[in-house]
């Protein structure tokens, strides 16, 4: 073979010679007709790469479009870059901040002396479309930290200047779009013309940026209002301002100057106060609330929350009992299967809904019921003589994935139920433009718990994660707003604690694994955080103890 030629092996097994130094962008343009959605990045020999990267040796290439998690992340991040740029073009005296997910999109705010108007949102949307239609290049350049700080000062982004104090490397990758330079945690598309699908919605007091998702990869997702969820985010944001911990640099500074112990105590007290308030509300309506349903996505801290709520209910004079939804699984031969032919334990049809409702009805009517136990080894339901009878002083606590779905308890009158949604809805961000994803917090929590209590390594957790996420999207998130109360289980300091537990697990993932790039992404993300080594101030009933150990409820 000519030494000026290299062999590219594509994900479908096709091999072909190309000139040495060909870019992934050129290759993607050739392969785009084979994809239904835009190609936005690639994996080259397992490493996630931006399309402007060039290839100089034989390489296995897999292109990533909007049907992949990495592809969606890159698309949404690049859109946010355009939103920030458009807002700066139109309103140079105001600052746009990227806050959190909401209604299928990304909630942002434009800060300044006056409130945002609908007309201004339309102007920003029009400017974004102009930038996209011009198909402007997005370039990346490695620069010194000193130069980066100067750019951030000129951009009036002090939180990024502060964050650079904690960066170990002396270099930084800076992205440029026309005359605007910025840093982002994660990769970008090579040009704005790839980002044709987007929408911008005015949602007082901010903006929701809408884009495709994995479940809606060919069109922009429609906004779904989530008033209760938004209220929780706003409350947490306000509380963060009170604590004066709004981003990672401030958190790191608190660790440096040894203020963190007091802040941890305040954060834990805040959780305690909110759980107590929920218990008080349940007590006030004790004559009609007979069933308490707790639901939330994986690694939200549901088990510890249920135990702590039970304690507070006892303080109020109630005697709650807990029933596990797992014990109402149908026998294994009747368990539904997913599209890959694997047992789908997260499907609501995996629960014997009829029996579950029958038992709940009998219990709240004062009858005696024999509760089953599910044998996970044999895959069969068994009866071992567990007899229950309850009174009005015995609210029934049920923790499980389908708790907010009315179908699970359809025979129980709504007035007799109290539904709680729990999730770590963090408002702490890396900086003004780089947010911390709730999903990443839960994944890190789960990796640590799986390793500590379930004998699963990080690779096993990552292999299961997409299936878990599909189940959440289908069976949990659509029912969030059905909750009577939402509990935010996020602790602003937790990633500084979890860091030392999860880094060794991520480092074990081999380079040739398809999950190597995800491990690399999380390791890069964790570099922003200083570690909290002294855990003595973390209470034994803290939700964080469910994952790191030392939990008084763990058997």
Secondary structure as a PSIPRED ss2 file (coil, helix, strand):
# PSIPRED VFORMAT (PSIPRED V4.0)

   1 X C   1.000  0.000  0.000
   2 X C   1.000  0.000  0.000
   3 X C   1.000  0.000  0.000
   4 X C   1.000  0.000  0.000
   5 X E   0.000  0.000  1.000
   6 X E   0.000  0.000  1.000
   7 X E   0.000  0.000  1.000
   8 X E   0.000  0.000  1.000
   9 X E   0.000  0.000  1.000
  10 X E   0.000  0.000  1.000
  11 X C   1.000  0.000  0.000
  12 X C   1.000  0.000  0.000
  13 X C   1.000  0.000  0.000
  14 X C   1.000  0.000  0.000
  15 X E   0.000  0.000  1.000
  16 X E   0.000  0.000  1.000
  17 X E   0.000  0.000  1.000
  18 X E   0.000  0.000  1.000
  19 X E   0.000  0.000  1.000
  20 X C   1.000  0.000  0.000
  21 X C   1.000  0.000  0.000
  22 X C   1.000  0.000  0.000
  23 X E   0.000  0.000  1.000
  24 X H   0.000  1.000  0.000
  25 X H   0.000  1.000  0.000
  26 X H   0.000  1.000  0.000
  27 X H   0.000  1.000  0.000
  28 X H   0.000  1.000  0.000
  29 X H   0.000  1.000  0.000
  30 X H   0.000  1.000  0.000
  31 X H   0.000  1.000  0.000
  32 X H   0.000  1.000  0.000
  33 X H   0.000  1.000  0.000
  34 X H   0.000  1.000  0.000
  35 X C   1.000  0.000  0.000
  36 X C   1.000  0.000  0.000
  37 X C   1.000  0.000  0.000
  38 X C   1.000  0.000  0.000
  39 X C   1.000  0.000  0.000
  40 X C   1.000  0.000  0.000
  41 X E   0.000  0.000  1.000
  42 X E   0.000  0.000  1.000
  43 X E   0.000  0.000  1.000
  44 X E   0.000  0.000  1.000
  45 X C   1.000  0.000  0.000
  46 X C   1.000  0.000  0.000
  47 X E   0.000  0.000  1.000
  48 X E   0.000  0.000  1.000
  49 X E   0.000  0.000  1.000
  50 X C   1.000  0.000  0.000
  51 X C   1.000  0.000  0.000
  52 X C   1.000  0.000  0.000
  53 X C   1.000  0.000  0.000
  54 X E   0.000  0.000  1.000
  55 X C   1.000  0.000  0.000
  56 X C   1.000  0.000  0.000
  57 X C   1.000  0.000  0.000
  58 X C   1.000  0.000  0.000
  59 X E   0.000  0.000  1.000
  60 X E   0.000  0.000  1.000
  61 X E   0.000  0.000  1.000
  62 X E   0.000  0.000  1.000
  63 X E   0.000  0.000  1.000
  64 X E   0.000  0.000  1.000
  65 X C   1.000  0.000  0.000
  66 X C   1.000  0.000  0.000
  67 X C   1.000  0.000  0.000
  68 X C   1.000  0.000  0.000
  69 X H   0.000  1.000  0.000
  70 X H   0.000  1.000  0.000
  71 X H   0.000  1.000  0.000
  72 X H   0.000  1.000  0.000
  73 X H   0.000  1.000  0.000
  74 X H   0.000  1.000  0.000
  75 X H   0.000  1.000  0.000
  76 X H   0.000  1.000  0.000
  77 X H   0.000  1.000  0.000
  78 X H   0.000  1.000  0.000
  79 X H   0.000  1.000  0.000
  80 X H   0.000  1.000  0.000
  81 X H   0.000  1.000  0.000
  82 X H   0.000  1.000  0.000
  83 X H   0.000  1.000  0.000
  84 X H   0.000  1.000  0.000
  85 X H   0.000  1.000  0.000
  86 X H   0.000  1.000  0.000
  87 X H   0.000  1.000  0.000
  88 X H   0.000  1.000  0.000
  89 X H   0.000  1.000  0.000
  90 X H   0.000  1.000  0.000
  91 X C   1.000  0.000  0.000
  92 X C   1.000  0.000  0.000
  93 X C   1.000  0.000  0.000
  94 X C   1.000  0.000  0.000
  95 X E   0.000  0.000  1.000
  96 X E   0.000  0.000  1.000
  97 X E   0.000  0.000  1.000
  98 X E   0.000  0.000  1.000
  99 X E   0.000  0.000  1.000
 100 X E   0.000  0.000  1.000
 101 X E   0.000  0.000  1.000
 102 X E   0.000  0.000  1.000
 103 X C   1.000  0.000  0.000
 104 X C   1.000  0.000  0.000
 105 X E   0.000  0.000  1.000
 106 X E   0.000  0.000  1.000
 107 X E   0.000  0.000  1.000
 108 X E   0.000  0.000  1.000
 109 X E   0.000  0.000  1.000
 110 X E   0.000  0.000  1.000
 111 X E   0.000  0.000  1.000
 112 X C   1.000  0.000  0.000
 113 X C   1.000  0.000  0.000
 114 X C   1.000  0.000  0.000
 115 X C   1.000  0.000  0.000
 116 X C   1.000  0.000  0.000
 117 X C   1.000  0.000  0.000
 118 X H   0.000  1.000  0.000
 119 X H   0.000  1.000  0.000
 120 X H   0.000  1.000  0.000
 121 X H   0.000  1.000  0.000
 122 X H   0.000  1.000  0.000
 123 X H   0.000  1.000  0.000
 124 X H   0.000  1.000  0.000
 125 X H   0.000  1.000  0.000
 126 X H   0.000  1.000  0.000
 127 X H   0.000  1.000  0.000
 128 X H   0.000  1.000  0.000
 129 X H   0.000  1.000  0.000
 130 X H   0.000  1.000  0.000
 131 X H   0.000  1.000  0.000
 132 X H   0.000  1.000  0.000
 133 X H   0.000  1.000  0.000
 134 X C   1.000  0.000  0.000
 135 X C   1.000  0.000  0.000
 136 X C   1.000  0.000  0.000
 137 X E   0.000  0.000  1.000
 138 X E   0.000  0.000  1.000
 139 X E   0.000  0.000  1.000
 140 X E   0.000  0.000  1.000
 141 X E   0.000  0.000  1.000
 142 X E   0.000  0.000  1.000
 143 X E   0.000  0.000  1.000
 144 X E   0.000  0.000  1.000
 145 X H   0.000  1.000  0.000
 146 X H   0.000  1.000  0.000
 147 X H   0.000  1.000  0.000
 148 X H   0.000  1.000  0.000
 149 X H   0.000  1.000  0.000
 150 X H   0.000  1.000  0.000
 151 X H   0.000  1.000  0.000
 152 X H   0.000  1.000  0.000
 153 X H   0.000  1.000  0.000
 154 X H   0.000  1.000  0.000
 155 X C   1.000  0.000  0.000
 156 X C   1.000  0.000  0.000
 157 X C   1.000  0.000  0.000
 158 X H   0.000  1.000  0.000
 159 X H   0.000  1.000  0.000
 160 X H   0.000  1.000  0.000
 161 X H   0.000  1.000  0.000
 162 X H   0.000  1.000  0.000
 163 X H   0.000  1.000  0.000
 164 X H   0.000  1.000  0.000
 165 X H   0.000  1.000  0.000
 166 X H   0.000  1.000  0.000
 167 X C   1.000  0.000  0.000
 168 X C   1.000  0.000  0.000
 169 X C   1.000  0.000  0.000
 170 X C   1.000  0.000  0.000
 171 X E   0.000  0.000  1.000
 172 X E   0.000  0.000  1.000
 173 X E   0.000  0.000  1.000
 174 X E   0.000  0.000  1.000
 175 X E   0.000  0.000  1.000
 176 X E   0.000  0.000  1.000
 177 X E   0.000  0.000  1.000
 178 X C   1.000  0.000  0.000
 179 X C   1.000  0.000  0.000
 180 X E   0.000  0.000  1.000
 181 X E   0.000  0.000  1.000
 182 X E   0.000  0.000  1.000
 183 X C   1.000  0.000  0.000
 184 X C   1.000  0.000  0.000
 185 X C   1.000  0.000  0.000
 186 X C   1.000  0.000  0.000
 187 X C   1.000  0.000  0.000
 188 X C   1.000  0.000  0.000
 189 X C   1.000  0.000  0.000
 190 X C   1.000  0.000  0.000
 191 X E   0.000  0.000  1.000
 192 X H   0.000  1.000  0.000
 193 X H   0.000  1.000  0.000
 194 X H   0.000  1.000  0.000
 195 X C   1.000  0.000  0.000
 196 X C   1.000  0.000  0.000
 197 X C   1.000  0.000  0.000
 198 X C   1.000  0.000  0.000
 199 X E   0.000  0.000  1.000
 200 X E   0.000  0.000  1.000
 201 X E   0.000  0.000  1.000
 202 X E   0.000  0.000  1.000
 203 X E   0.000  0.000  1.000
 204 X C   1.000  0.000  0.000
 205 X C   1.000  0.000  0.000
 206 X E   0.000  0.000  1.000
 207 X E   0.000  0.000  1.000
 208 X E   0.000  0.000  1.000
 209 X E   0.000  0.000  1.000
 210 X E   0.000  0.000  1.000
 211 X C   1.000  0.000  0.000
 212 X C   1.000  0.000  0.000
 213 X E   0.000  0.000  1.000
 214 X C   1.000  0.000  0.000
 215 X C   1.000  0.000  0.000
 216 X E   0.000  0.000  1.000
 217 X C   1.000  0.000  0.000
 218 X C   1.000  0.000  0.000
 219 X C   1.000  0.000  0.000
 220 X C   1.000  0.000  0.000
 221 X C   1.000  0.000  0.000
 222 X C   1.000  0.000  0.000
 223 X C   1.000  0.000  0.000
 224 X C   1.000  0.000  0.000
 225 X C   1.000  0.000  0.000
 226 X C   1.000  0.000  0.000
 227 X H   0.000  1.000  0.000
 228 X H   0.000  1.000  0.000
 229 X H   0.000  1.000  0.000
 230 X H   0.000  1.000  0.000
 231 X H   0.000  1.000  0.000
 232 X H   0.000  1.000  0.000
 233 X H   0.000  1.000  0.000
 234 X H   0.000  1.000  0.000
 235 X H   0.000  1.000  0.000
 236 X H   0.000  1.000  0.000
 237 X H   0.000  1.000  0.000
 238 X H   0.000  1.000  0.000
 239 X H   0.000  1.000  0.000
 240 X H   0.000  1.000  0.000
 241 X H   0.000  1.000  0.000
 242 X H   0.000  1.000  0.000
 243 X H   0.000  1.000  0.000
 244 X C   1.000  0.000  0.000
 245 X C   1.000  0.000  0.000
 246 X C   1.000  0.000  0.000
 247 X E   0.000  0.000  1.000
 248 X H   0.000  1.000  0.000
 249 X H   0.000  1.000  0.000
 250 X H   0.000  1.000  0.000
 251 X H   0.000  1.000  0.000
 252 X H   0.000  1.000  0.000
 253 X H   0.000  1.000  0.000
 254 X H   0.000  1.000  0.000
 255 X H   0.000  1.000  0.000
 256 X H   0.000  1.000  0.000
 257 X C   1.000  0.000  0.000
 258 X C   1.000  0.000  0.000
 259 X C   1.000  0.000  0.000
 260 X H   0.000  1.000  0.000
 261 X H   0.000  1.000  0.000
 262 X H   0.000  1.000  0.000
 263 X H   0.000  1.000  0.000
 264 X H   0.000  1.000  0.000
 265 X H   0.000  1.000  0.000
 266 X H   0.000  1.000  0.000
 267 X H   0.000  1.000  0.000
 268 X H   0.000  1.000  0.000
 269 X H   0.000  1.000  0.000
 270 X H   0.000  1.000  0.000
 271 X H   0.000  1.000  0.000
 272 X H   0.000  1.000  0.000
 273 X H   0.000  1.000  0.000
 274 X H   0.000  1.000  0.000
 275 X H   0.000  1.000  0.000
 276 X H   0.000  1.000  0.000
 277 X H   0.000  1.000  0.000
 278 X H   0.000  1.000  0.000
 279 X H   0.000  1.000  0.000
 280 X H   0.000  1.000  0.000
 281 X H   0.000  1.000  0.000
 282 X H   0.000  1.000  0.000
 283 X H   0.000  1.000  0.000
 284 X H   0.000  1.000  0.000
 285 X C   1.000  0.000  0.000
 286 X C   1.000  0.000  0.000
 287 X C   1.000  0.000  0.000
 288 X C   1.000  0.000  0.000
 289 X C   1.000  0.000  0.000
 290 X C   1.000  0.000  0.000
 291 X E   0.000  0.000  1.000
 292 X E   0.000  0.000  1.000
 293 X E   0.000  0.000  1.000
 294 X E   0.000  0.000  1.000
 295 X E   0.000  0.000  1.000
 296 X C   1.000  0.000  0.000
 297 X C   1.000  0.000  0.000
 298 X C   1.000  0.000  0.000
 299 X C   1.000  0.000  0.000
 300 X C   1.000  0.000  0.000
 301 X C   1.000  0.000  0.000
 302 X H   0.000  1.000  0.000
 303 X H   0.000  1.000  0.000
 304 X H   0.000  1.000  0.000
 305 X H   0.000  1.000  0.000
 306 X H   0.000  1.000  0.000
 307 X H   0.000  1.000  0.000
 308 X H   0.000  1.000  0.000
 309 X H   0.000  1.000  0.000
 310 X H   0.000  1.000  0.000
 311 X H   0.000  1.000  0.000
 312 X H   0.000  1.000  0.000
 313 X H   0.000  1.000  0.000
 314 X H   0.000  1.000  0.000
 315 X H   0.000  1.000  0.000
 316 X C   1.000  0.000  0.000
 317 X C   1.000  0.000  0.000
 318 X C   1.000  0.000  0.000
 319 X C   1.000  0.000  0.000
 320 X C   1.000  0.000  0.000
 321 X E   0.000  0.000  1.000
 322 X E   0.000  0.000  1.000
 323 X E   0.000  0.000  1.000
 324 X E   0.000  0.000  1.000
 325 X H   0.000  1.000  0.000
 326 X H   0.000  1.000  0.000
 327 X H   0.000  1.000  0.000
 328 X H   0.000  1.000  0.000
 329 X E   0.000  0.000  1.000
 330 X C   1.000  0.000  0.000
 331 X C   1.000  0.000  0.000
 332 X H   0.000  1.000  0.000
 333 X H   0.000  1.000  0.000
 334 X H   0.000  1.000  0.000
 335 X C   1.000  0.000  0.000
 336 X C   1.000  0.000  0.000
 337 X E   0.000  0.000  1.000
 338 X C   1.000  0.000  0.000
 339 X C   1.000  0.000  0.000
 340 X C   1.000  0.000  0.000
 341 X C   1.000  0.000  0.000
 342 X C   1.000  0.000  0.000
 343 X E   0.000  0.000  1.000
 344 X C   1.000  0.000  0.000
 345 X C   1.000  0.000  0.000
 346 X C   1.000  0.000  0.000
 347 X C   1.000  0.000  0.000
 348 X H   0.000  1.000  0.000
 349 X H   0.000  1.000  0.000
 350 X H   0.000  1.000  0.000
 351 X E   0.000  0.000  1.000
 352 X C   1.000  0.000  0.000
 353 X H   0.000  1.000  0.000
 354 X H   0.000  1.000  0.000
 355 X H   0.000  1.000  0.000
 356 X H   0.000  1.000  0.000
 357 X H   0.000  1.000  0.000
 358 X H   0.000  1.000  0.000
 359 X H   0.000  1.000  0.000
 360 X H   0.000  1.000  0.000
 361 X H   0.000  1.000  0.000
 362 X H   0.000  1.000  0.000
 363 X H   0.000  1.000  0.000
 364 X H   0.000  1.000  0.000
 365 X C   1.000  0.000  0.000
 366 X C   1.000  0.000  0.000
 367 X C   1.000  0.000  0.000
 368 X C   1.000  0.000  0.000
 369 X E   0.000  0.000  1.000
 370 X E   0.000  0.000  1.000
 371 X E   0.000  0.000  1.000
 372 X E   0.000  0.000  1.000
 373 X E   0.000  0.000  1.000
 374 X E   0.000  0.000  1.000
 375 X E   0.000  0.000  1.000
 376 X C   1.000  0.000  0.000
 377 X C   1.000  0.000  0.000
 378 X C   1.000  0.000  0.000
 379 X C   1.000  0.000  0.000
 380 X E   0.000  0.000  1.000
 381 X E   0.000  0.000  1.000
 382 X E   0.000  0.000  1.000
 383 X E   0.000  0.000  1.000
 384 X E   0.000  0.000  1.000
 385 X E   0.000  0.000  1.000
 386 X E   0.000  0.000  1.000
 387 X E   0.000  0.000  1.000
 388 X E   0.000  0.000  1.000
 389 X C   1.000  0.000  0.000
 390 X C   1.000  0.000  0.000
 391 X C   1.000  0.000  0.000
 392 X C   1.000  0.000  0.000
 393 X C   1.000  0.000  0.000
 394 X C   1.000  0.000  0.000
 395 X C   1.000  0.000  0.000
 396 X E   0.000  0.000  1.000
 397 X E   0.000  0.000  1.000
 398 X E   0.000  0.000  1.000
 399 X E   0.000  0.000  1.000
 400 X C   1.000  0.000  0.000
 401 X C   1.000  0.000  0.000
 402 X C   1.000  0.000  0.000
 403 X C   1.000  0.000  0.000
 404 X C   1.000  0.000  0.000
 405 X C   1.000  0.000  0.000
 406 X C   1.000  0.000  0.000
 407 X C   1.000  0.000  0.000
 408 X C   1.000  0.000  0.000
 409 X C   1.000  0.000  0.000
 410 X C   1.000  0.000  0.000
 411 X C   1.000  0.000  0.000
 412 X C   1.000  0.000  0.000
 413 X C   1.000  0.000  0.000
 414 X H   0.000  1.000  0.000
 415 X H   0.000  1.000  0.000
 416 X H   0.000  1.000  0.000
 417 X E   0.000  0.000  1.000
 418 X E   0.000  0.000  1.000
 419 X E   0.000  0.000  1.000
 420 X E   0.000  0.000  1.000
 421 X E   0.000  0.000  1.000
 422 X E   0.000  0.000  1.000
 423 X E   0.000  0.000  1.000
 424 X C   1.000  0.000  0.000
 425 X C   1.000  0.000  0.000
 426 X C   1.000  0.000  0.000
 427 X C   1.000  0.000  0.000
 428 X C   1.000  0.000  0.000
 429 X E   0.000  0.000  1.000
 430 X C   1.000  0.000  0.000
 431 X C   1.000  0.000  0.000
 432 X C   1.000  0.000  0.000
 433 X C   1.000  0.000  0.000
 434 X C   1.000  0.000  0.000
 435 X C   1.000  0.000  0.000
 436 X C   1.000  0.000  0.000
 437 X C   1.000  0.000  0.000
 438 X H   0.000  1.000  0.000
 439 X H   0.000  1.000  0.000
 440 X H   0.000  1.000  0.000
 441 X H   0.000  1.000  0.000
 442 X H   0.000  1.000  0.000
 443 X H   0.000  1.000  0.000
 444 X H   0.000  1.000  0.000
 445 X H   0.000  1.000  0.000
 446 X H   0.000  1.000  0.000
 447 X H   0.000  1.000  0.000
 448 X H   0.000  1.000  0.000
 449 X H   0.000  1.000  0.000
 450 X H   0.000  1.000  0.000
 451 X H   0.000  1.000  0.000
 452 X H   0.000  1.000  0.000
 453 X H   0.000  1.000  0.000
 454 X C   1.000  0.000  0.000
 455 X C   1.000  0.000  0.000
 456 X C   1.000  0.000  0.000
 457 X C   1.000  0.000  0.000
 458 X H   0.000  1.000  0.000
 459 X H   0.000  1.000  0.000
 460 X H   0.000  1.000  0.000
 461 X H   0.000  1.000  0.000
 462 X H   0.000  1.000  0.000
 463 X H   0.000  1.000  0.000
 464 X H   0.000  1.000  0.000
 465 X H   0.000  1.000  0.000
 466 X H   0.000  1.000  0.000
 467 X H   0.000  1.000  0.000
 468 X H   0.000  1.000  0.000
 469 X H   0.000  1.000  0.000
 470 X H   0.000  1.000  0.000
 471 X H   0.000  1.000  0.000
 472 X H   0.000  1.000  0.000
 473 X H   0.000  1.000  0.000
 474 X H   0.000  1.000  0.000
 475 X H   0.000  1.000  0.000
 476 X C   1.000  0.000  0.000
 477 X H   0.000  1.000  0.000
 478 X H   0.000  1.000  0.000
 479 X H   0.000  1.000  0.000
 480 X H   0.000  1.000  0.000
 481 X H   0.000  1.000  0.000
 482 X H   0.000  1.000  0.000
 483 X C   1.000  0.000  0.000
 484 X C   1.000  0.000  0.000
 485 X E   0.000  0.000  1.000
 486 X E   0.000  0.000  1.000
 487 X E   0.000  0.000  1.000
 488 X E   0.000  0.000  1.000
 489 X C   1.000  0.000  0.000
 490 X C   1.000  0.000  0.000
 491 X C   1.000  0.000  0.000
 492 X C   1.000  0.000  0.000
 493 X C   1.000  0.000  0.000
 494 X H   0.000  1.000  0.000
 495 X H   0.000  1.000  0.000
 496 X H   0.000  1.000  0.000
 497 X H   0.000  1.000  0.000
 498 X H   0.000  1.000  0.000
 499 X H   0.000  1.000  0.000
 500 X H   0.000  1.000  0.000
 501 X H   0.000  1.000  0.000
 502 X H   0.000  1.000  0.000
 503 X H   0.000  1.000  0.000
 504 X H   0.000  1.000  0.000
 505 X H   0.000  1.000  0.000
 506 X H   0.000  1.000  0.000
 507 X H   0.000  1.000  0.000
 508 X C   1.000  0.000  0.000
 509 X C   1.000  0.000  0.000
 510 X C   1.000  0.000  0.000
 511 X C   1.000  0.000  0.000
 512 X C   1.000  0.000  0.000
 513 X C   1.000  0.000  0.000
 514 X C   1.000  0.000  0.000
 515 X C   1.000  0.000  0.000
 516 X H   0.000  1.000  0.000
 517 X H   0.000  1.000  0.000
 518 X H   0.000  1.000  0.000
 519 X H   0.000  1.000  0.000
 520 X H   0.000  1.000  0.000
 521 X H   0.000  1.000  0.000
 522 X H   0.000  1.000  0.000
 523 X H   0.000  1.000  0.000
 524 X H   0.000  1.000  0.000
 525 X H   0.000  1.000  0.000
 526 X H   0.000  1.000  0.000
 527 X C   1.000  0.000  0.000
 528 X C   1.000  0.000  0.000
 529 X C   1.000  0.000  0.000
 530 X C   1.000  0.000  0.000
 531 X C   1.000  0.000  0.000
 532 X C   1.000  0.000  0.000
 533 X C   1.000  0.000  0.000
 534 X C   1.000  0.000  0.000
 535 X C   1.000  0.000  0.000
 536 X C   1.000  0.000  0.000
 537 X C   1.000  0.000  0.000
 538 X C   1.000  0.000  0.000
 539 X C   1.000  0.000  0.000
 540 X C   1.000  0.000  0.000
 541 X C   1.000  0.000  0.000
 542 X C   1.000  0.000  0.000
 543 X C   1.000  0.000  0.000
 544 X C   1.000  0.000  0.000
 545 X H   0.000  1.000  0.000
 546 X H   0.000  1.000  0.000
 547 X H   0.000  1.000  0.000
 548 X H   0.000  1.000  0.000
 549 X C   1.000  0.000  0.000
 550 X C   1.000  0.000  0.000
 551 X C   1.000  0.000  0.000
 552 X C   1.000  0.000  0.000
 553 X C   1.000  0.000  0.000
 554 X C   1.000  0.000  0.000
 555 X C   1.000  0.000  0.000
